[in-house]
Amino acid sequence: MITHKPLGYSLGIMMLAVLLYGCSSPQASTPPQGPPQLPVMVVASAPATTYLEFPASLEGKVNVDVRPQVAGYLEKIYVDEGAYVKAGQPLFKIDPKVFAEQLNGASSNQLAAEANVEKAQVEVDRLSPLVASNVVSDVQLKTAKANYEVAKAALAQAKAAVGSARINVGYTLVTAPVSGYIGRIPYKVGALVSNIDAQPLTVLSEVHEMYAYFSMSEADFITFKNDFPGKTLEEKLKNAPAVELILADNSTFTQKGKIGIVDGQFNKTTGAITFRASFPNADGVLRTGNTGKVRFAREVDAAITIPQEATFEIQDKVLVYTVADSNKVASRPIRISGKTANLYFVSDGLKAGEKIVLSGTGSLKDGAVITPQPVSADSVLKSKSL
């Protein structure tokens, strides 16, 4: 008798056979990967113009806090914030009534003092002939002369009081001490102001010449001194070339500046020394409070130049991966003497003829083997703007 098996039973046998065959068949193996292929450049040295940049803060040649010299209520404000004013131009008016009355009182006292002088003079003139005729004692004449001197001294005091009162009346009109631009005006009409207020009435800035203050580290200062001829620092400053000002938007200011002064000593806290460069600003483009960078150009006879993308940083150190003859890489710190937007100029850590990895350094470790892909140094540097 023929016995028919259920269809499900047959399908199960077939699936079991497929599984058994799959387990017994050899698994596909992943082919081993070779060393990573990375671009490598041979370092070369060539003449170049390098740049040193230092953050700077800008101030006008003259920055004057305009403060009242007498206390009183602010009666008038003649100017607006940001306006350009000339020296002597009225800026503020303080209520002069109190000081005008003080002047009137001082003037009255002066008139009384003048009358006392005349009275004392009359007494001296009256007694002089009487003493000469021995009618009265000369003691009376001496007393009269002493009273006359006292009256003259009182008159001098009265005149001084009048002058002081007149000066105070003049101080109620606050004028511009120099020509320049008006800063913020924190006070309004009616405010009580005095010469002991923490805030000035405004700040007046003369910006036709701007000062850029910046600091150099001790190492940069030594490099600066070695780059320019001269026996003394003053001579080196005179021989230093003009410097450029890089503005906050990375544009270059149209006028070049000159270093004119250097701080007398290093700051013990920061280890830096402060310089000042002056820039002409006839158009008033720059204002007090602007920031930027002062840039020095340096001509180097044989500079080792590498792309910035070939470097990486660890704990404030700049490093590159060098490639040995065995194609093993090793990290090496380098010293940067200058830079452009895309390039570094290396003063120490690399020599001409050595090989460095240009990109793909993020996954590398010391001792790793790579497959170098040679890239011409000329083609790399030409593609980067100096």
Disulfide bonds with the S-S distance in Angstrom:
none
